[in-house]
Amino acid sequence: MSLVNETYILPAEKREGRSGSHGSVFPLFNDTARPDFLKSVSRFDDITLRAGGSLELCPGAKETFFILPLAGSVDLLGAGDSIPIENGTWLKAAPSPGSSCRICNPFDQPVNFLLIGYDDPQAGSHDMSGGKLVLDNQLLPLHASAGFGIIVGRFGERESVETSLRGPGLLAYVLEGIFEVKDRLLQSRDALSVPDALSLDFECFTHGGLVLFICDNGAAAA
């Protein structure tokens, strides 16, 4: 299923996945056209690694990866280093172009995580940052550039947010719980694309709901 230049809901159960020796991948995008505000995004994958499984990443020039564990924890291996990424935390990494790194499951049970790859002209080789997600009912900017921004937040039941955007374009992806975004009800792993959105408004209907947004031209305006 492709994202088109109109408001579009992408239910989790209608996305086509693929399986391999490492586990399964459910991409949000395919190779068809997508809205302008998402053209910098090279991949947006919901991935489950089998016990002991690993996934190789081969970054392009100025490509950055955003990794968010959703069930269990993973390790990022590269250049002789092993970086643990625990559940409830996130990591943004820009490996050197032409190098390779692996996301590994060191445990004896499956793990699940979100992987977003995107072009970031401001990224330098080996740039890395991360943090912890907390229930603070606020949106946390994880990336902002001239092209787009990634923001995420964990919210309590009946908490709501309404704010303006710096440019048209909004992708919402519910990681956990149930949210109403732009008057559309979204459940866990559902997505909503609103290419002409100039504002962001949503309400959380579950305690500890986790939601991620990609917005045009940076994060939500103050």
N, C-alpha and C positions, 0 to 999 in steps of 0.2 A: 504494500500500500504506500502511496506517495503523498507527500505534502504538496498542496497546490496553493495558488494565490487567492485563497478564500478561507473563511473560517472552517475548520475541519477537526472533528473529534476522531482520535485513533484509539479505539478500545483495545485493551491488552489482549483479549482473547482472539482478536482478528489479525494480529501480527504474525507473520510467518517466521519461524525460527529455523536454525540449522544446527545439526549435531556433528560432533567429531570426537576424536580420541580424548580431547581435553575436557569435553562437556558440551554445553549448548549455548548458542548466542541468539538473542532476539533483537535484531536491529530495528530502530525506529524509522530509519530511512532506507530507501533503496537507491538505485542509480538514476532515478528520474529527477525531473526538475523540482526544485524546492524554492520557497520564498527567498527574496534577496537577503533578508536579515539572517538567514541560516546558511548562506553559501560558504562561510568560513568554517563551518562544522563538517569535518571529514567523516566522523562516525559518532553514533549515539547508541550504544549497545548495552542491553541488559544481559549479563553473562553469568552462567553457573558453571563453576569448575568442579569436576569430579575429584574425589579424594586423591591427593598427590598430583593432580593435573596442573598444567601450566599453559599459558598463552603467550606467544612471542609477539612483540611489538617492534615494527621497523619504521621509525619516525622519518618523516620528510623534513625538508628545510623549514625551520621555524615552527614545527608542529609541536604542540603541547598536549599532554594527556591529563585529564581530570579523572581521578579514581575515588569512588565512594563505596566502601563495603556496606552491604545491606543485611547480610546474614553470614556471620562468621568473619574471619579476618584473612588477609592475603599478604604476601611478601612481594616486593618489587626488587628483582635481581638485575644488576647491570654494573659493568666495569668493576667487578669484584666485590661490590657492595650488596648488602641485603637490608632492605628497609621495610619493617613491618608496618602495615596499615590496618589498624584495628577497627572493629565495628564501632560506629559512633564518631569516627574521625574521617577526614578527607585528605587527599594529597594531590597537588598539582606539580607535574614534572615535565621538563623540556629536555629530553635526552639529545645528545649530539647527533646531527644528521648523519645517516649512513651507519650509525651504530645500531645495536639491537639490545633489547632488554626483555625480561619475561615477568609476567605476573603469575605467581605460583600459589597453589593451595598446599600448605605444609601439613594439613590435618587429614584424619581418616574419615571425614565426612564432607559432603559437598558444601561449597561456599558460593555466595551470590554477591555480585557487585555491579555498579554502574560504571561504564567507561565512556568518556566523551573525548574525542580527539578534535582539535581545531587549530587553524593557522593563527599564529600570534607573532606579528612582525616585531614586537617589542621583546620577545623571549630571547634569552641568551643561553648558550650551551650549559647544561647541567643546572639551570635554574630550577629551584625546588621550594615549595612552601606547602604548609598544611595546617590543620587545626582540628578542633573538636566541635561537634554539633551539640548544642544544648537547647533545652526547652525554655526559650526566653521570649517567645512570641514576637520575634523580630526577624526581618530579612537580612541575611548576611551576604555581602558581595564577595564572591570568590574570584571573580575575574572581571576586569573592565578594560576595554580598548576602544579604538576608533570604530571598530566593526560591531562588536556586540559585548554583552555582559552575561555572566552566570551568577545567579543569586539563589540562595536556598534558605529555608527556615523550618523550624520545628515549632508547632503551635498546639495550644490546649483547645479543648472542646469549646465551640462557639466563639473563638477568637477570630477577628476579621481584620483585614488590611485594605486600604484604598489609597492609591498614590498615582502620580503621573509618571509617564515614561519620557525619556529624552528623544525618542524617535518612534516611528510606527513599527510594530512587529512584536509579537509575544508568543513564546512556546511555553506551555505549562506541562509539567510531568509530575504526577503524584507518585511518590516513592512508598509512602505508608499512609493508610487511613483513607478518609473520604473528605473531599473538598468540593465546594461550589466555586468555580472560577468563571468570571464573565457570564454568570447566570447559567452555566452548564455544570451538571453534577458529574464529578470524576471520582472513580475509585482507584485503588492501588494499581499502579503501572499503566493507567490510562493517560493519554496525552491530548492536548488541545493546542492547535495552531490558529492564531488570530493575526494575520499579516498586517492588518490596518489598525491594530489596537494602539491607542495613544495613552491608555491608562491601564492600571492593574487593580483589580478588586477581587477579593476572594474571602471565603469563610470556611473555617475548619469544623468538621462535624464529629471528629474523634479526638480523644486525648492523645497527645504525642504525635499528631499527624505531621508527616514530613513531605515537603513539596519543593520542587526545583523549577526555576524559570530561566529561560534564555530570552533576553530582551535586545532589541536593536539599539546600537549606539551607546552601550554601557548599561550600568545597573539602573535601577529605579531612581528617579530624581528625589532629592531630599524634600 
